[in-house]
């Protein structure tokens, strides 16, 4: 049985809701190309605004991805690559009470964060082991 991490796309300051929705749809299509069970938009927990038409409220920018643990790493790598050429500040991935924020960090920094997240989640990861006590990103202008 697979797990269901949530991927929350956060746009740059100048990205409006329509563009964020379009970017989320694009990411959903790409994730579906992986060996995942399903990728669905996350329903809003909020109540509809007064006078709104009845229907399902969806949270813009949020996806629930049903996948086997072995597919989590490829999904995270896909997001890392996808972010680089999009007006995205970061994608927060939440799984079983843990989260990781993928953004515009260096490849080495992202690698360390992803490895620690996967180790903590007990899922397969890249071959090279990483120490979980070395997770802090350096201050801007400092080397990793």
C-alpha positions in Angstrom: 0.0 0.0 0.0 1.3 3.5 -0.9 1.6 6.6 1.1 0.0 10.0 0.3 2.4 13.0 0.6 1.0 16.4 0.0 2.8 18.7 -2.3 2.0 22.4 -1.7 3.2 24.8 -4.4 4.0 28.3 -3.2 4.5 30.9 -6.0 6.7 34.0 -6.0 5.1 37.3 -4.8 4.0 38.3 -8.3 2.2 35.0 -9.1 -1.6 35.3 -9.0 -4.0 32.5 -8.1 -4.8 31.7 -11.8 -1.1 31.2 -12.6 -0.6 29.2 -9.4 -3.5 27.0 -10.4 -1.9 26.5 -13.9 1.5 25.7 -12.5 -0.1 23.2 -10.1 -1.9 21.5 -13.0 1.4 21.3 -14.9 3.1 19.7 -11.9 0.2 17.3 -11.5 0.6 16.1 -15.1 4.3 15.6 -14.6 3.8 13.6 -11.4 1.3 11.4 -13.2 4.0 10.4 -15.7 5.8 8.7 -12.8 4.8 5.3 -11.4 2.3 6.9 -9.0 -1.1 5.6 -8.1 -2.9 8.9 -8.3 -2.4 12.7 -8.0 -5.5 14.7 -6.8 -6.0 18.3 -5.8 -6.4 18.7 -2.1 -9.9 19.6 -0.9 -10.2 22.7 1.3 -11.1 22.2 4.9 -12.8 25.6 4.9 -16.4 26.4 4.4 -17.5 28.1 1.2 -17.9 31.8 1.4 -21.4 33.3 2.0 -23.3 33.3 -1.3 -20.9 30.9 -3.1 -22.2 28.3 -5.5 -22.3 24.8 -4.0 -19.5 22.6 -5.1 -16.2 21.2 -4.0 -13.7 23.7 -2.8 -10.1 22.9 -3.7 -7.0 24.4 -2.2 -5.0 26.1 -5.0 -1.5 24.9 -5.2 -2.0 21.6 -3.2 -1.8 18.1 -4.5 -2.2 14.7 -2.8 0.0 12.1 -4.4 -0.7 8.4 -3.8 2.5 6.6 -4.3 4.7 3.6 -3.2 7.6 4.6 -0.9 10.1 3.7 -3.7 8.6 6.5 -5.9 8.9 9.3 -3.4 12.6 10.0 -4.3 11.8 10.3 -8.1 8.8 12.6 -7.2 11.1 14.8 -5.1 13.7 14.9 -7.8 11.1 15.8 -10.4 9.9 18.7 -8.2 13.5 20.0 -7.7 14.0 20.1 -11.5 10.6 21.5 -12.2 11.0 24.4 -9.8 14.2 25.7 -11.4 12.5 27.3 -14.4 9.2 28.3 -12.9 8.1 31.4 -10.8 7.8 29.1 -7.8 9.3 30.1 -4.4 9.1 26.6 -3.1 7.2 23.3 -2.9 6.5 22.0 0.6 6.1 18.3 0.8 4.3 16.9 3.8 4.3 13.2 4.8 3.2 11.7 8.1 3.7 14.8 10.1 7.1 15.6 8.5 7.8 18.2 5.8 10.5 19.4 3.5 10.7 22.6 1.6 12.2 22.3 -1.9 13.3 25.7 -3.3 16.2 27.3 -5.0 19.0 25.9 -2.8 22.1 24.5 -4.3 22.0 20.9 -5.6 24.2 19.8 -2.7 22.0 21.5 -0.1 18.8 19.9 -1.7 20.5 16.5 -1.8 21.3 16.7 2.0 17.8 17.8 2.8 16.1 15.2 0.6 18.3 12.4 1.9 17.5 13.3 5.5 13.8 13.6 4.8 13.8 10.2 3.2 15.8 8.6 6.0 13.4 10.0 8.5 10.5 8.7 6.5 12.1 5.3 6.2 12.0 5.3 2.4 14.6 4.4 -0.2 17.0 7.1 -1.1 20.2 7.7 -3.0 23.2 5.4 -2.2 25.3 7.9 -0.3 24.4 8.1 3.4 24.0 11.5 5.0 24.2 12.6 8.6 20.9 14.0 9.9 22.7 16.4 12.2 24.0 18.4 9.2 20.6 19.6 7.8 20.9 23.4 8.3 21.4 25.4 5.2 24.2 27.9 5.3 23.5 31.5 5.6 23.4 33.4 2.3 26.9 34.0 1.0 28.4 31.0 2.9 29.5 27.8 1.2 27.8 24.5 2.1 
